[in-house]
Amino acid sequence: MSEYRDIQSAVRVEKFKIWFAWFSGGFIMLGITIASQDVRILSVVTQVFLVVLGVLFTVAAVRMTNALNRKADAARKDVLGDL
């Protein structure tokens, strides 16, 4: 059971790292958008580019979280014998 707890703790830490990086990147992108809002064409290009990047980063974060959930579920089944 200790092995399962270790895996759960590691998964929880990894999820926190993933979503903290996602939040930090979003905050940085917001700062870039605000800094470039006074330049007409650059502002539009920057906003479109950062929205696309935001969507891609969100999809990547969700996929990584789902992969970690599957890994934790497999470990739970292995430890508890639920095959």
N, CA, C and O of each residue as an XYZ file, in Angstrom:
332
protein
N       0.820     -1.196      0.000
C       0.000      0.000      0.000
C       0.864      1.260      0.000
O       0.455      2.308     -0.500
N       2.068      1.139      0.571
C       2.971      2.281      0.610
C       3.395      2.679     -0.804
O       3.573      3.859     -1.105
N       3.551      1.676     -1.660
C       3.939      1.949     -3.047
C       2.858      2.776     -3.757
O       3.167      3.707     -4.501
N       1.614      2.431     -3.521
C       0.507      3.174     -4.134
C       0.466      4.605     -3.623
O       0.218      5.531     -4.396
N       0.705      4.796     -2.338
C       0.711      6.145     -1.765
C       1.832      6.980     -2.371
O       1.651      8.168     -2.639
N       2.991      6.361     -2.586
C       4.107      7.074     -3.208
C       3.761      7.494     -4.631
O       4.079      8.606     -5.052
N       3.115      6.608     -5.360
C       2.718      6.931     -6.734
C       1.687      8.058     -6.735
O       1.771      8.981     -7.545
N       0.719      7.982     -5.830
C      -0.301      9.031     -5.750
C       0.323     10.382     -5.415
O      -0.062     11.406     -5.981
N       1.283     10.384     -4.500
C       1.962     11.636     -4.142
C       2.734     12.194     -5.326
O       2.700     13.397     -5.585
N       3.429     11.321     -6.045
C       4.190     11.772     -7.210
C       3.265     12.317     -8.291
O       3.576     13.324     -8.927
N       2.136     11.658     -8.500
C       1.175     12.126     -9.502
C       0.607     13.478     -9.095
O       0.450     14.362     -9.937
N       0.301     13.645     -7.820
C      -0.245     14.909     -7.339
C       0.757     16.051     -7.538
O       0.379     17.151     -7.940
N       2.035     15.781     -7.255
C       3.075     16.795     -7.434
C       3.234     17.146     -8.913
O       3.363     18.319     -9.264
N       3.226     16.138     -9.770
C       3.372     16.388    -11.201
C       2.191     17.204    -11.747
O       2.381     18.106    -12.563
N       0.982     16.884    -11.297
C      -0.183     17.659    -11.731
C      -0.059     19.111    -11.292
O      -0.373     20.030    -12.049
N       0.404     19.306    -10.057
C       0.593     20.672     -9.568
C       1.603     21.407    -10.431
O       1.385     22.568    -10.778
N       2.704     20.756    -10.786
C       3.722     21.381    -11.636
C       3.154     21.749    -13.006
O       3.417     22.833    -13.528
N       2.378     20.842    -13.577
C       1.791     21.090    -14.897
C       0.881     22.301    -14.862
O       1.010     23.205    -15.688
N      -0.043     22.323    -13.904
C      -1.012     23.415    -13.865
C      -0.410     24.714    -13.357
O      -0.896     25.784    -13.721
N       0.636     24.665    -12.527
C       1.328     25.883    -12.118
C       2.055     26.490    -13.317
O       2.038     27.707    -13.501
N       2.694     25.650    -14.130
C       3.360     26.141    -15.339
C       2.336     26.730    -16.305
O       2.599     27.753    -16.938
N       1.169     26.092    -16.422
C       0.116     26.606    -17.303
C      -0.360     27.978    -16.823
O      -0.510     28.904    -17.621
N      -0.592     28.101    -15.536
C      -1.036     29.379    -14.973
C       0.033     30.453    -15.134
O      -0.279     31.586    -15.501
N       1.289     30.109    -14.864
C       2.382     31.074    -14.995
C       2.530     31.540    -16.438
O       2.729     32.727    -16.694
N       2.433     30.611    -17.373
C       2.511     30.983    -18.789
C       1.358     31.880    -19.198
O       1.547     32.820    -19.971
N       0.156     31.599    -18.683
C      -0.989     32.459    -18.971
C      -0.802     33.855    -18.420
O      -1.177     34.838    -19.060
N      -0.221     33.943    -17.228
C       0.041     35.252    -16.623
C       1.070     36.029    -17.438
O       0.924     37.235    -17.633
N       2.107     35.348    -17.913
C       3.123     35.994    -18.747
C       2.512     36.444    -20.071
O       2.798     37.543    -20.546
N       1.662     35.588    -20.676
C       1.019     35.968    -21.936
C       0.103     37.174    -21.741
O       0.023     38.043    -22.609
N      -0.585     37.228    -20.603
C      -1.426     38.385    -20.307
C      -0.581     39.642    -20.201
O      -0.977     40.695    -20.701
N       0.572     39.552    -19.562
C       1.474     40.699    -19.455
C       1.977     41.159    -20.817
O       2.071     42.361    -21.068
N       2.295     40.230    -21.686
C       2.749     40.581    -23.038
C       1.624     41.264    -23.807
O       1.857     42.243    -24.516
N       0.417     40.752    -23.670
C      -0.730     41.347    -24.357
C      -0.981     42.767    -23.878
O      -1.228     43.664    -24.684
N      -0.920     42.971    -22.588
C      -1.141     44.311    -22.037
C      -0.024     45.260    -22.467
O      -0.280     46.426    -22.764
N       1.209     44.765    -22.500
C       2.343     45.616    -22.884
C       2.268     46.029    -24.352
O       2.743     47.109    -24.703
N       1.690     45.204    -25.212
C       1.663     45.516    -26.640
C       0.326     46.072    -27.108
O       0.100     46.175    -28.314
N      -0.558     46.430    -26.198
C      -1.889     46.865    -26.610
C      -1.915     48.235    -27.282
O      -2.896     48.561    -27.951
N      -0.878     49.042    -27.128
C      -0.879     50.377    -27.725
C      -0.350     50.392    -29.154
O      -0.508     51.393    -29.852
N       0.269     49.314    -29.600
C       0.776     49.228    -30.964
C      -0.279     48.502    -31.789
O      -0.579     47.339    -31.520
N      -0.844     49.170    -32.790
C      -2.037     48.682    -33.483
C      -1.902     47.276    -34.070
O      -2.545     46.351    -33.573
N      -1.105     47.091    -35.086
C      -1.064     45.805    -35.777
C      -0.365     44.746    -34.927
O      -0.743     43.574    -34.955
N       0.641     45.153    -34.181
C       1.342     44.211    -33.316
C       0.411     43.668    -32.244
O       0.501     42.498    -31.870
N      -0.469     44.505    -31.758
C      -1.412     44.083    -30.730
C      -2.332     42.981    -31.238
O      -2.556     41.985    -30.551
N      -2.861     43.162    -32.438
C      -3.774     42.163    -33.006
C      -3.042     40.855    -33.279
O      -3.541     39.781    -32.941
N      -1.878     40.937    -33.879
C      -1.099     39.745    -34.190
C      -0.706     39.028    -32.898
O      -0.806     37.805    -32.808
N      -0.265     39.783    -31.913
C       0.135     39.199    -30.637
C      -1.035     38.519    -29.953
O      -0.889     37.411    -29.438
N      -2.185     39.158    -29.940
C      -3.347     38.569    -29.285
C      -3.796     37.280    -29.962
O      -4.116     36.303    -29.286
N      -3.821     37.274    -31.277
C      -4.217     36.063    -32.003
C      -3.211     34.947    -31.738
O      -3.594     33.807    -31.475
N      -1.925     35.279    -31.807
C      -0.877     34.295    -31.575
C      -0.958     33.726    -30.159
O      -0.826     32.516    -29.973
N      -1.171     34.575    -29.170
C      -1.215     34.116    -27.788
C      -2.491     33.333    -27.479
O      -2.472     32.434    -26.638
N      -3.587     33.656    -28.140
C      -4.804     32.866    -27.959
C      -4.598     31.458    -28.506
O      -4.998     30.479    -27.876
N      -3.978     31.356    -29.667
C      -3.698     30.040    -30.251
C      -2.746     29.254    -29.350
O      -2.957     28.066    -29.105
N      -1.699     29.919    -28.857
C      -0.776     29.253    -27.945
C      -1.473     28.835    -26.659
O      -1.208     27.752    -26.138
N      -2.351     29.671    -26.144
C      -3.087     29.338    -24.931
C      -3.938     28.100    -25.104
O      -3.991     27.246    -24.220
N      -4.605     28.002    -26.244
C      -5.427     26.814    -26.508
C      -4.543     25.575    -26.621
O      -4.877     24.525    -26.072
N      -3.423     25.687    -27.323
C      -2.514     24.541    -27.467
C      -1.933     24.117    -26.119
O      -1.833     22.924    -25.833
N      -1.549     25.094    -25.291
C      -1.001     24.768    -23.969
C      -2.059     24.138    -23.076
O      -1.749     23.254    -22.278
N      -3.296     24.582    -23.200
C      -4.376     23.997    -22.407
C      -4.614     22.550    -22.816
O      -4.767     21.679    -21.959
N      -4.646     22.290    -24.099
C      -4.827     20.922    -24.590
C      -3.679     20.036    -24.114
O      -3.903     18.902    -23.690
N      -2.454     20.548    -24.182
C      -1.305     19.765    -23.731
C      -1.376     19.472    -22.235
O      -1.077     18.357    -21.809
N      -1.764     20.455    -21.442
C      -1.862     20.262    -19.990
C      -2.946     19.243    -19.644
O      -2.753     18.409    -18.760
N      -4.070     19.304    -20.329
C      -5.148     18.341    -20.069
C      -4.715     16.940    -20.464
O      -4.997     15.980    -19.746
N      -4.032     16.807    -21.601
C      -3.566     15.487    -22.034
C      -2.544     14.905    -21.056
O      -2.579     13.711    -20.757
N      -1.628     15.752    -20.556
C      -0.643     15.274    -19.582
C      -1.319     14.861    -18.275
O      -0.941     13.861    -17.665
N      -2.317     15.632    -17.849
C      -3.050     15.289    -16.631
C      -3.801     13.976    -16.805
O      -3.817     13.142    -15.900
N      -4.416     13.791    -17.954
C      -5.124     12.531    -18.216
C      -4.164     11.340    -18.236
O      -4.504     10.259    -17.755
N      -2.969     11.538    -18.790
C      -1.977     10.462    -18.806
C      -1.547     10.109    -17.381
O      -1.368      8.935    -17.057
N      -1.382     11.116    -16.541
C      -1.034     10.856    -15.145
C      -2.165     10.136    -14.423
O      -1.918      9.253    -13.601
N      -3.403     10.510    -14.727
C      -4.546      9.819    -14.119
C      -4.581      8.350    -14.517
O      -4.865      7.483    -13.690
N      -4.289      8.072    -15.793
C      -4.259      6.675    -16.238
C      -3.138      5.900    -15.547
O      -3.313      4.737    -15.183
N      -1.991      6.549    -15.369
C      -0.871      5.906    -14.694
C      -1.230      5.588    -13.236
O      -0.928      4.501    -12.743
N      -1.865      6.524    -12.564
C      -2.266      6.304    -11.167
C      -3.324      5.215    -11.077
O      -3.317      4.412    -10.144
N      -4.229      5.187    -12.039
C      -5.273      4.153    -12.038
C      -4.667      2.767    -12.258
O      -5.076      1.795    -11.624
N      -3.700      2.686    -13.153
C      -3.029      1.404    -13.393
C      -2.271      0.948    -12.148
O      -2.253     -0.242    -11.833
N      -1.654      1.878    -11.448
C      -0.936      1.531    -10.219
C      -1.918      1.078     -9.147
O      -1.634      0.138     -8.404
N      -3.046      1.724     -9.061
C      -4.061      1.318     -8.088
C      -4.550     -0.092     -8.372
O      -4.684     -0.909     -7.462
N      -4.814     -0.369     -9.640
C      -5.258     -1.719    -10.012
C      -4.198     -2.750     -9.731
O      -4.508     -3.865     -9.310
N      -2.934     -2.392     -9.959
C      -1.832     -3.314     -9.715
C      -1.699     -3.613     -8.213
O      -1.511     -4.764     -7.818
N      -1.798     -2.577     -7.392
C      -1.646     -2.755     -5.953
C      -2.829     -3.482     -5.354
O      -2.657     -4.369     -4.519
N      -4.032     -3.113     -5.773
C      -5.235     -3.711     -5.195
C      -5.641     -5.021     -5.867
O      -6.493     -5.749     -5.358
N      -5.033     -5.311     -6.999
C      -5.341     -6.557     -7.687
C      -6.630     -6.509     -8.489
O      -7.229     -7.555     -8.737
N      -7.071     -5.340     -8.898
C      -8.293     -5.194     -9.692
C      -7.952     -5.234    -11.176
O      -7.856     -4.186    -11.814
N      -7.776     -6.386    -11.712
C      -7.451     -6.483    -13.132
C      -8.692     -6.860    -13.833
O      -8.691     -7.009    -15.055
